[in-house]
């Protein structure tokens, strides 16, 4: 019952997101609603319908912290009035059909959120006592949320400087990765399998689907491909040079070809 209620809630949240972005003429609001709705789904799964206990409260706290950190960042960016480059590209490509197609696209995002949030449900329902796996999950979560906050702030500071307008950010971890924010986002989703998997709870292994899905979405579908296409159009050869010397995902020095 809770699964159906959460899934329906995610669908309704994305309907509201569609209405708000249409009125504001800024599809960046979509990501704000998606993030907060997914965080709320995690909290609901942790605290409603289960047996409670320390792990449930831990899952609720981590889900809320993730949503507040990422959602707050996206909200601040959206309130500045600039539409995300990915949505601006869709607006240009879809033309007069943008709003109609956007409605269906947001329901697909709701379905993706439903799949991702299921990992939080599995983590909250793990009956094993808190142990090493949970400590590892907390450590991974802290690295991810602090790292994601740091690279987002590095990019914001870079964009605040008028001299950097039209330039490519290569400061901090952006020197080693073209999308370090995506790396930390995927890393954060590795938290839930660490909390869900135990010898006493075989279904917990299904939580591995969450970081796998997030990696696939960000690296191969809705993250890197459309964003890089936009950057190549706006930055041209400068971005191609950046691509040649910088990894797309992992924030590590790129191996030089012989």
C-alpha positions as CSV (number, residue, x, y, z in Angstrom):
1,X,0.0,0.0,0.0
2,X,2.8,2.4,0.9
3,X,4.5,1.7,-2.4
4,X,1.3,2.6,-4.4
5,X,0.9,5.8,-2.3
6,X,4.4,6.9,-2.8
7,X,4.4,6.2,-6.5
8,X,1.1,8.2,-6.9
9,X,2.6,11.0,-4.8
10,X,5.6,11.2,-7.1
11,X,3.4,11.3,-10.2
12,X,1.3,14.1,-8.7
13,X,4.5,16.0,-7.7
14,X,5.7,16.0,-11.3
15,X,2.3,17.1,-12.5
16,X,2.6,20.1,-10.2
17,X,6.2,20.6,-11.5
18,X,4.8,20.7,-15.0
19,X,2.3,23.4,-14.1
20,X,4.9,25.5,-12.2
21,X,7.5,25.4,-15.0
22,X,4.8,26.3,-17.5
23,X,3.7,29.3,-15.6
24,X,7.3,30.4,-14.8
25,X,8.6,29.7,-18.3
26,X,11.6,28.0,-16.7
27,X,11.8,24.2,-16.8
28,X,14.6,24.3,-14.2
29,X,11.8,24.1,-11.6
30,X,11.3,20.5,-12.7
31,X,14.6,19.4,-11.0
32,X,13.6,21.2,-7.8
33,X,10.3,19.3,-7.5
34,X,11.9,16.0,-8.5
35,X,14.6,16.2,-5.8
36,X,12.3,17.2,-3.0
37,X,9.7,14.7,-4.0
38,X,12.3,11.9,-4.1
39,X,13.6,12.9,-0.7
40,X,10.0,12.9,0.7
41,X,9.5,9.5,-0.8
42,X,12.5,8.2,1.1
43,X,11.4,9.7,4.3
44,X,7.9,8.2,3.9
45,X,9.3,4.7,3.2
46,X,11.5,4.9,6.3
47,X,8.8,6.2,8.7
48,X,5.5,4.9,7.4
49,X,4.4,1.3,7.4
50,X,7.6,-0.3,8.8
51,X,8.7,-1.5,12.2
52,X,10.7,1.6,12.9
53,X,14.0,1.4,14.7
54,X,17.4,3.0,14.4
55,X,17.9,2.1,10.7
56,X,14.6,3.5,9.7
57,X,15.4,6.9,11.3
58,X,18.9,6.8,9.8
59,X,17.4,6.3,6.3
60,X,14.9,9.1,6.9
61,X,17.7,11.5,8.0
62,X,19.9,10.7,5.1
63,X,17.1,11.0,2.5
64,X,16.1,14.3,4.0
65,X,19.7,15.6,4.1
66,X,20.3,14.6,0.4
67,X,17.1,16.3,-0.7
68,X,17.8,19.5,1.3
69,X,21.4,19.8,0.0
70,X,20.8,19.1,-3.7
71,X,17.3,20.6,-3.8
72,X,18.4,23.7,-2.1
73,X,21.3,24.1,-4.6
74,X,19.0,23.7,-7.6
75,X,16.4,26.0,-6.1
76,X,19.0,28.7,-5.6
77,X,20.2,28.3,-9.2
78,X,16.6,28.3,-10.6
79,X,15.6,31.4,-8.7
80,X,18.3,33.3,-10.6
81,X,16.1,32.9,-13.6
82,X,18.4,30.9,-15.9
83,X,16.9,27.7,-17.5
84,X,19.0,24.6,-17.3
85,X,20.8,24.1,-20.7
86,X,19.3,20.6,-21.1
87,X,15.7,21.9,-20.9
88,X,16.5,24.9,-23.0
89,X,17.7,22.5,-25.7
90,X,14.5,20.5,-25.5
91,X,12.4,23.7,-25.7
92,X,14.2,24.6,-28.9
93,X,14.0,21.0,-30.4
94,X,10.3,20.4,-29.5
95,X,9.1,23.9,-30.4
96,X,5.3,24.2,-30.1
97,X,5.0,20.6,-28.8
98,X,7.3,21.4,-25.8
99,X,4.6,21.6,-23.1
100,X,2.7,18.6,-24.3
101,X,5.8,16.4,-24.6
102,X,7.1,17.8,-21.3
103,X,4.1,16.5,-19.4
104,X,4.9,12.9,-20.6
105,X,8.6,13.4,-20.0
106,X,8.0,14.4,-16.4
107,X,5.9,11.3,-15.8
108,X,8.9,9.2,-17.0
109,X,10.9,11.1,-14.4
110,X,8.3,10.2,-11.8
111,X,8.7,6.5,-12.7
112,X,12.5,6.8,-12.4
113,X,12.1,8.4,-9.0
114,X,9.8,5.5,-7.9
115,X,12.5,3.0,-8.9
116,X,15.2,5.0,-7.1
117,X,13.2,5.4,-4.0
118,X,12.7,1.7,-3.7
119,X,16.3,1.4,-2.6
120,X,15.5,3.6,0.4
121,X,12.6,1.3,1.2
122,X,14.8,-1.7,1.1
123,X,17.4,0.0,3.3
124,X,14.8,1.0,5.9
125,X,13.3,-2.5,6.0
126,X,16.6,-4.3,6.5
127,X,16.0,-6.2,9.8
128,X,19.6,-6.7,10.7
129,X,21.1,-4.6,13.6
130,X,23.2,-1.6,12.7
131,X,26.7,-2.7,11.8
132,X,29.8,-2.2,9.6
133,X,27.7,-1.9,6.4
134,X,25.8,1.0,7.9
135,X,29.0,2.7,9.1
136,X,30.3,2.4,5.5
137,X,27.1,3.7,4.1
138,X,27.2,6.8,6.3
139,X,30.9,7.4,5.4
140,X,30.1,7.1,1.6
141,X,27.1,9.5,2.1
142,X,29.2,12.1,3.9
143,X,31.9,12.0,1.2
144,X,29.2,12.3,-1.5
145,X,27.3,15.1,0.1
146,X,30.3,17.1,1.1
147,X,32.0,16.5,-2.3
148,X,28.9,17.4,-4.2
149,X,28.5,20.6,-2.2
150,X,32.1,21.5,-2.8
151,X,32.1,21.1,-6.6
152,X,28.7,22.9,-6.9
153,X,30.2,25.9,-4.9
154,X,33.3,25.8,-7.0
155,X,31.2,26.2,-10.2
156,X,29.0,28.9,-8.6
157,X,32.1,30.9,-7.6
158,X,33.5,30.6,-11.1
159,X,30.3,31.8,-12.7
160,X,30.0,34.8,-10.4
161,X,33.2,36.4,-11.9
162,X,32.3,38.5,-14.9
163,X,35.7,37.7,-16.5
164,X,34.7,34.1,-16.6
165,X,31.6,34.6,-18.8
166,X,31.7,32.2,-21.7
167,X,34.7,30.4,-20.3
168,X,35.0,26.8,-19.0
169,X,35.4,26.1,-15.3
170,X,38.6,24.1,-14.7
171,X,39.1,25.0,-11.0
172,X,39.1,22.5,-8.2
173,X,37.8,19.1,-9.1
174,X,36.6,20.5,-12.4
175,X,40.2,20.3,-13.4
176,X,40.1,16.5,-13.2
177,X,36.5,15.8,-14.2
178,X,34.1,17.5,-16.6
179,X,31.2,16.4,-14.4
180,X,32.4,15.9,-10.8
181,X,28.9,16.7,-9.5
182,X,27.5,13.7,-11.3
183,X,30.3,11.5,-9.8
184,X,29.4,12.5,-6.3
185,X,25.7,12.1,-7.0
186,X,26.2,8.5,-8.2
187,X,28.5,7.9,-5.2
188,X,25.8,9.0,-2.9
189,X,23.3,6.5,-4.3
190,X,25.8,3.7,-3.3
191,X,24.7,4.5,0.3
192,X,21.4,2.6,0.0
193,X,22.8,-0.8,-0.9
194,X,25.3,-0.6,1.9
195,X,22.4,0.0,4.3
196,X,20.1,-2.6,2.7
197,X,22.3,-5.6,2.1
198,X,22.8,-8.1,4.9
199,X,22.8,-11.9,5.3
200,X,19.4,-11.6,7.1
201,X,17.8,-9.7,4.2
202,X,18.4,-11.1,0.7
203,X,16.0,-8.6,-1.0
204,X,18.5,-5.9,0.0
205,X,20.6,-6.8,-3.0
206,X,18.0,-5.2,-5.2
207,X,19.1,-1.8,-3.9
208,X,22.1,-2.1,-6.2
209,X,19.7,-1.1,-9.0
210,X,19.6,2.5,-7.6
211,X,23.3,3.5,-8.2
212,X,23.3,1.5,-11.4
213,X,20.2,3.4,-12.7
214,X,21.5,6.8,-11.6
215,X,24.9,6.1,-13.3
216,X,23.1,5.1,-16.5
217,X,20.8,8.2,-16.5
218,X,23.6,10.7,-15.7
219,X,26.4,9.3,-17.8
220,X,24.5,7.9,-20.8
221,X,21.0,9.5,-21.0
222,X,19.9,12.7,-19.4
223,X,23.1,14.1,-17.9
224,X,26.4,14.1,-19.8
225,X,25.2,13.6,-23.4
226,X,22.8,16.6,-23.7
227,X,25.0,18.9,-21.6
228,X,28.1,18.1,-23.5
229,X,26.3,18.7,-26.8
230,X,25.2,22.1,-25.5
231,X,28.8,23.0,-24.4
232,X,30.2,22.0,-27.7
233,X,27.8,24.3,-29.5
234,X,28.5,27.2,-27.2
235,X,32.3,26.7,-26.4
236,X,33.4,24.9,-29.6
237,X,37.1,24.0,-29.8
238,X,37.8,25.2,-26.3
239,X,35.5,22.5,-25.0
240,X,36.9,19.9,-27.3
241,X,40.4,20.6,-25.8
242,X,38.9,20.3,-22.3
243,X,37.4,17.0,-23.3
244,X,40.7,15.7,-24.6
245,X,42.6,16.4,-21.4
246,X,39.9,15.8,-18.8
247,X,37.9,12.7,-17.8
248,X,34.1,12.9,-18.2
249,X,33.2,11.3,-14.9
250,X,35.9,10.2,-12.5
251,X,37.8,13.1,-10.9
252,X,41.2,11.6,-11.6
253,X,44.1,12.6,-13.9
254,X,43.5,11.4,-17.4
255,X,45.9,8.7,-18.6
256,X,48.1,10.1,-21.3
257,X,48.1,8.1,-24.6
258,X,51.5,6.9,-25.8
